[in-house]
């Protein structure tokens, strides 16, 4: 059903559609003779919808559940439950990060990755150092480095007699986003001013004879260059599945043989982001006929002649992709670039201060920009206050991801008259959703739904946090609750 069908089908049919998932159910198997109609109160459909407390009881999530829905234009609160209870917002925090960055840096802000030659190029030979300098681009890919290497070739470079230096000093060098995460999860990488492939490297294995063929690469859409600075060995054990160590600028992994099966692959996090980018540049440059040495880190800003440059997409595009794919590395880099802080904690504090000054949100506390750390806390009241604050809707609504409505059986409703754009957030035993709803009759609502069982979450060991028992079913019930509340609001708070 399209919004234009609202008048054609009538209010009651549309409300049935919202409650039960199909307009057809109101018309199917109609009796041959209609019984005498019985008068109903004008608000009968609204009164027939269960209240939010009933949905919360049915979800049986334990912990705490909060929600708030407000008029999207005026900010007037229409309905709430536990509005002042602080929860981890999980990745919903990325929506606040996007606002923070877009307002401070501007929608057209771009990141630059540059290559400098510190010396003359004569007959294809650089008698000096080549410096790869990051400007904080969170989207830099192997394909981008390949194109940069092609520009070096165009500039006449064939060999470097000095050093290949990598500079990531545009942002602080941070080994990982959240220290409570399992060591192997690719969504918890290191951060630098020079980042590549969201600071992840791909591990692939395949049984070969009595052992395994194993490889590490920096795959992109077009190419799969091998990576030399990360090494992986297979260990004869069952647990732990992964171990990690670092020696100088090399990274070392071991993986348990009993966990491998016949074949597979997964992304692993990179901690030495600048060296990773330099290693891949060395490899892709070789395919252009350019000989480079193994990279070394530089702590000083680059000098010399600029010979190649890559420009990132604009910040609006970066933030839209961040919200769509929920990339933690992007959120942290964007937040750090905005605050100019020397640590994630300091940068999160800067965003807290901005939210307080801009939107009057006094108690929200951010420890990072991605929501990966569960020490970040805010209330649904604060989140909706931000969503309905000055300039927020104009910046956020066009870049938030459309969330398809689901019916009472949790199936996606095609051509629904409800339009939802929102940011989801998920941690173990934490679920969040916040954004904007347009009801079938065109009313705009702003909402936030936070659920968290922190005692259950904090009882998990670090090793169990990638796939803890019970988390999948808990998250399923939390999402079902979200859909029930949205269906309710689209009925009882329509114009």
C-alpha positions in Angstrom: 0.0 0.0 0.0 1.3 3.4 -0.9 0.6 6.6 1.1 -1.7 7.7 -1.8 -3.9 4.7 -1.1 -4.8 6.0 2.3 -7.8 7.9 1.1 -8.8 5.2 -1.3 -8.8 2.4 1.3 -10.0 4.5 4.2 -8.7 5.0 7.8 -10.0 1.7 9.3 -8.4 -0.5 6.6 -5.1 1.3 6.9 -5.2 0.9 10.7 -5.9 -2.8 10.3 -2.9 -2.9 7.9 -0.7 -1.4 10.6 -1.9 -3.7 13.3 -1.9 -7.0 11.5 0.5 -6.5 8.6 -1.9 -6.7 5.6 -4.8 -4.6 4.4 -6.2 -7.7 2.6 -7.2 -9.3 5.9 -9.9 -6.8 6.4 -11.5 -7.8 3.1 -10.8 -11.5 2.7 -13.6 -14.1 3.2 -16.3 -11.5 3.7 -19.7 -12.9 4.5 -22.3 -13.0 1.8 -24.6 -10.9 4.0 -23.5 -8.2 6.3 -24.8 -8.1 9.8 -26.3 -5.0 11.2 -23.4 -2.6 11.9 -22.7 -1.8 15.5 -21.7 1.7 16.4 -18.2 2.2 17.8 -16.5 5.1 19.5 -14.6 7.4 17.2 -11.3 6.3 18.8 -12.0 2.6 18.9 -9.0 1.7 16.7 -6.7 3.6 19.0 -8.1 2.1 22.1 -7.7 -1.4 20.6 -4.0 -1.1 20.4 -2.1 -2.6 23.5 -0.2 -0.1 25.5 3.6 0.1 25.6 3.9 -1.5 29.0 2.1 -4.6 27.8 4.6 -4.9 24.9 7.5 -4.6 27.4 6.1 -7.3 29.6 5.7 -9.6 26.6 9.3 -9.0 25.5 10.6 -10.3 28.8 14.0 -8.7 28.3 15.0 -8.3 31.9 17.2 -5.3 32.7 15.7 -2.0 31.8 13.6 -0.7 28.8 13.0 2.9 28.0 11.2 4.7 25.1 10.0 8.2 24.2 8.1 9.4 21.2 7.5 13.1 20.4 6.0 15.3 17.8 8.7 15.7 15.2 8.0 19.4 14.6 7.4 20.7 18.1 9.2 18.2 20.2 6.1 17.8 22.4 6.4 14.4 24.3 3.5 12.1 23.3 4.3 9.0 25.2 7.2 7.6 27.3 8.4 4.9 29.6 11.5 5.3 31.8 12.5 8.4 29.9 15.2 9.4 32.4 16.9 6.0 32.8 20.5 6.1 31.3 21.4 3.3 28.9 24.3 2.6 26.6 23.0 3.8 23.2 25.3 1.4 21.3 25.6 2.5 17.6 22.9 5.1 18.0 25.7 7.2 19.3 26.9 7.5 15.7 23.9 9.7 14.9 25.2 12.2 17.5 28.7 11.9 16.1 27.4 12.7 12.6 25.7 15.9 13.9 28.8 16.9 15.9 31.0 16.6 12.8 28.7 18.0 10.2 28.0 21.1 12.3 31.6 21.7 13.3 33.5 20.7 10.1 30.8 21.3 7.5 29.1 19.0 5.0 31.8 19.6 2.3 34.8 18.7 4.5 37.2 16.2 2.9 40.2 14.3 4.0 43.5 14.3 2.1 46.0 11.5 1.8 49.3 12.8 0.3 52.6 11.4 -0.9 55.7 13.6 -0.7 59.2 13.2 -2.1 61.9 14.5 0.2 64.5 14.8 -2.5 64.9 15.0 -6.2 63.7 12.4 -8.7 66.4 11.8 -11.4 66.1 9.2 -14.1 63.2 7.6 -12.2 65.2 7.4 -8.9 64.2 9.3 -5.8 67.5 10.1 -3.9 65.7 10.7 -0.7 62.6 9.6 1.3 59.1 9.0 0.1 56.5 9.9 2.7 52.9 8.6 2.8 51.0 11.1 5.0 47.4 10.5 6.2 45.0 13.3 6.8 42.6 11.1 8.8 40.6 9.7 5.9 38.4 6.8 7.4 37.5 5.6 3.9 40.9 5.0 2.3 41.0 1.7 0.5 43.5 -0.5 -1.3 42.0 0.6 -4.6 42.8 4.2 -3.6 46.4 3.3 -2.8 46.7 1.6 -6.2 45.6 4.8 -7.9 48.0 6.8 -5.8 50.8 4.5 -6.9 49.8 5.0 -10.5 50.2 8.8 -10.0 53.7 8.1 -8.7 54.5 6.3 -11.9 53.0 9.2 -13.9 55.4 11.5 -11.9 58.3 9.5 -13.2 59.1 7.5 -10.1 60.6 4.0 -10.5 62.7 3.5 -7.4 63.3 5.0 -3.9 66.9 5.0 -2.6 66.0 6.5 0.7 63.2 5.3 3.1 59.4 4.8 2.7 58.0 6.7 5.7 54.4 6.7 6.9 53.0 9.5 8.9 49.7 9.1 10.8 50.1 12.1 13.2 47.1 13.9 12.0 45.2 11.9 14.7 46.3 10.2 17.9 47.7 6.7 17.5 45.2 4.4 19.4 45.6 0.6 19.6 41.9 -0.3 19.8 38.6 1.4 20.4 37.4 -0.6 23.4 39.6 -2.8 25.5 36.7 -5.0 26.7 36.2 -6.6 23.3 37.6 -10.0 22.2 41.0 -9.6 20.5 40.0 -10.9 17.1 36.9 -8.8 16.3 37.3 -6.7 13.2 35.0 -4.0 14.4 37.5 -3.0 17.2 40.6 -1.9 15.2 43.4 0.6 15.9 43.1 4.2 14.9 45.6 6.5 13.3 45.7 9.6 11.0 46.6 7.0 8.3 43.9 4.3 8.0 43.3 1.6 5.4 40.3 -0.7 4.7 38.8 0.4 8.1 42.0 -1.0 9.6 41.1 -4.6 8.9 43.1 -7.4 7.2 41.5 -10.5 5.7 42.6 -14.0 7.0 41.8 -16.9 4.7 42.5 -20.6 5.1 41.9 -23.8 3.2 42.8 -27.4 4.1 45.7 -28.6 2.0 47.0 -32.2 2.4 47.6 -32.7 6.1 47.7 -29.1 6.9 46.4 -25.7 5.8 47.2 -23.0 3.3 46.8 -19.7 5.0 47.1 -16.1 3.7 46.6 -12.5 4.8 45.5 -9.9 2.3 44.2 -6.3 2.0 41.4 -7.1 -0.4 39.3 -4.5 -2.1 36.7 -4.4 -4.8 39.4 -4.8 -7.5 42.5 -6.4 -6.1 43.8 -8.6 -3.3 47.4 -7.7 -2.4 49.1 -9.8 0.1 50.2 -8.3 3.5 53.6 -9.0 4.9 53.7 -7.1 8.2 50.9 -9.3 9.7 51.8 -13.0 10.2 49.5 -15.9 11.3 50.4 -19.3 12.5 48.2 -22.3 13.2 48.5 -23.7 16.8 47.6 -27.2 17.9 44.9 -26.2 20.5 41.2 -25.9 20.8 41.1 -22.6 22.8 41.6 -19.7 22.7 40.7 -19.5 19.1 42.9 -16.5 18.5 45.9 -14.9 20.2 47.6 -11.6 19.2 51.0 -10.1 19.9 53.1 -7.3 18.5 56.8 -7.1 17.9 58.2 -3.7 16.8 56.0 -2.8 13.8 54.9 -6.4 13.0 51.7 -8.0 14.1 51.4 -11.7 15.0 48.4 -13.9 15.2 47.9 -17.6 16.1 44.7 -19.4 15.4 43.5 -22.7 16.9 43.6 -25.6 14.5 40.5 -27.2 15.8 38.4 -24.1 15.0 39.3 -23.9 11.3 37.2 -26.7 9.6 37.9 -27.2 5.9 38.1 -23.6 4.7 37.0 -20.1 5.6 38.0 -16.5 6.2 37.4 -13.5 8.4 38.5 -9.9 8.9 40.9 -9.3 11.7 41.7 -5.9 13.3 44.9 -4.0 12.5 46.6 -2.2 15.4 49.5 -0.6 13.5 47.4 1.2 11.0 50.1 3.4 9.4 52.5 0.5 8.8 49.6 -1.5 7.3 49.0 1.3 4.7 52.7 1.6 3.9 53.0 -2.2 3.5 50.1 -2.2 1.0 51.5 0.8 -0.9 54.8 -1.1 -1.3 52.9 -4.0 -2.8 50.6 -2.1 -5.2 53.5 0.1 -6.2 55.4 -3.0 -7.3 52.6 -3.8 -9.8 53.2 -0.3 -11.3 56.9 -1.1 -11.7 58.0 1.0 -8.7 60.4 -0.4 -6.1 59.8 0.7 -2.5 61.4 -0.3 0.8 59.4 -1.7 3.8 57.8 1.3 5.5 59.0 3.0 8.7 56.9 5.2 11.0 57.6 8.9 11.0 56.8 11.1 14.0 57.3 14.4 12.2 55.1 16.2 9.8 56.1 15.5 6.2 58.4 17.8 4.2 59.2 17.9 0.5 57.4 18.1 -2.8 53.8 16.9 -3.0 53.7 14.4 -5.9 50.4 12.6 -5.4 47.2 13.2 -3.5 43.9 11.4 -2.9 40.7 13.3 -1.8 38.0 11.5 0.2 34.3 11.8 -0.4 32.7 14.8 1.3 31.7 14.5 5.0 27.9 14.1 4.2 28.7 11.0 2.1 31.1 9.7 4.7 28.5 10.1 7.5 25.7 8.6 5.4 27.8 5.5 4.8 28.8 5.4 8.5 25.2 5.3 9.5 24.2 2.8 6.9 27.0 0.3 7.6 27.7 1.3 11.2 31.4 1.4 10.8 33.1 2.0 14.1 36.4 3.2 12.6 34.7 5.9 10.6 32.8 7.2 13.7 35.9 7.4 15.8 38.0 9.1 13.1 35.2 11.6 12.3 34.8 12.3 16.0 38.5 12.7 16.7 38.9 15.0 13.6 36.1 17.2 14.9 37.3 17.5 18.5 41.1 17.6 17.9 41.4 15.7 21.2 44.4 13.5 22.1 42.4 10.5 23.2 39.0 8.8 22.6 37.9 9.6 26.1 38.8 13.2 25.7 37.1 13.3 22.4 33.9 11.8 23.8 34.0 14.3 26.6 34.3 17.1 24.0 31.2 15.8 22.2 29.3 15.6 25.5 30.1 19.3 26.1 29.0 20.1 22.6 25.7 18.3 23.0 25.1 20.1 26.3 25.8 23.5 24.8 23.8 22.9 21.6 20.8 20.9 22.8 20.7 21.3 26.5 21.6 17.7 27.1 23.3 17.9 30.4 23.8 14.3 31.6 24.7 12.4 28.5 28.3 11.1 28.7 30.2 9.7 25.7 33.5 7.7 26.0 33.9 7.3 22.3 32.0 8.1 19.1 30.9 4.7 17.8 29.0 3.5 20.9 31.2 0.4 21.2 32.1 1.2 24.8 29.2 0.5 27.1 30.3 3.2 29.5 28.7 5.7 27.1 25.3 6.6 28.7 22.3 8.7 27.7 18.5 8.6 28.1 15.8 8.4 25.5 14.7 11.8 26.6 18.1 13.2 25.7 18.2 11.4 22.4 14.8 12.7 21.3 15.7 16.2 22.5 18.7 16.1 20.1 16.6 14.7 17.2 14.1 17.5 17.6 16.7 20.2 18.3 17.7 23.1 16.0 19.1 21.9 12.7 19.2 18.2 13.7 16.4 16.9 11.4 17.7 18.8 8.4 21.1 17.2 8.8 20.2 13.7 9.9 16.9 12.7 8.2 18.5 12.7 4.6 21.4 10.5 5.7 19.7 8.0 8.1 19.0 4.5 6.8 15.4 3.6 6.0 14.2 0.9 8.4 11.5 -1.3 6.8 8.4 -1.7 9.0 7.5 -5.2 10.1 4.2 -6.8 10.8 3.0 -8.7 13.9 4.8 -11.9 12.6 8.1 -9.8 12.3 8.0 -10.0 8.5 9.0 -6.9 6.4 5.9 -5.1 5.1 6.3 -4.2 1.5 5.0 -0.8 0.4 4.1 0.1 4.0 2.4 3.5 4.6 4.8 4.0 7.5 8.1 5.5 6.7 11.0 5.1 9.2 14.5 6.4 9.0 16.6 5.6 12.0 19.9 4.4 13.5 20.1 1.0 15.0 22.4 0.0 17.8 23.4 -3.5 19.1 25.8 -4.8 21.7 25.5 -7.9 23.7 22.2 -7.5 25.7 21.9 -3.9 24.6 19.6 -2.8 21.8 18.7 0.7 20.6 16.8 2.4 17.8 16.3 6.1 17.3 15.1 8.3 14.4 12.0 9.6 12.7 8.6 8.2 11.7 6.2 9.5 9.2 2.7 8.1 9.9 0.3 7.1 7.1 -1.5 10.5 7.4 1.8 12.4 7.2 2.5 13.3 10.8 6.1 13.3 11.7 7.3 11.7 15.0 10.8 11.5 16.6 11.5 8.6 18.8 14.1 6.6 20.8 13.9 3.1 22.2 16.7 1.8 24.5 16.9 -1.6 26.2 19.8 -2.9 28.2 20.5 -5.8 30.6 23.9 -4.6 31.9 24.3 -7.1 34.8 23.9 -9.9 32.2 26.2 -8.2 29.8 28.9 -7.6 32.4 28.8 -11.2 33.6 30.2 -12.3 30.3 33.9 -13.2 30.0 35.9 -11.4 27.4 36.2 -14.6 25.4 32.4 -15.1 25.3 31.6 -11.6 24.0 31.7 -12.4 20.3 28.8 -14.8 20.3 27.4 -15.1 23.9 24.7 -17.7 24.7 21.3 -16.2 24.7 22.3 -12.9 23.0 20.7 -13.7 19.6 17.2 -14.5 21.1 17.4 -11.5 23.4 18.2 -9.2 20.5 15.3 -10.7 18.4 12.9 -10.0 21.2 14.2 -6.4 21.5 13.7 -5.8 17.8 10.2 -7.2 17.9 9.4 -4.8 20.8 10.7 -1.9 18.7 8.5 -2.9 15.8 5.4 -3.3 18.1 6.0 0.2 19.6 6.4 1.8 16.2 3.2 0.2 14.9 1.4 1.4 18.0 2.6 5.0 17.6 1.7 5.0 14.0 -1.9 4.4 15.0 -2.4 6.2 18.3 -0.4 9.3 17.4 -1.5 9.9 13.9 -3.1 13.2 13.3 
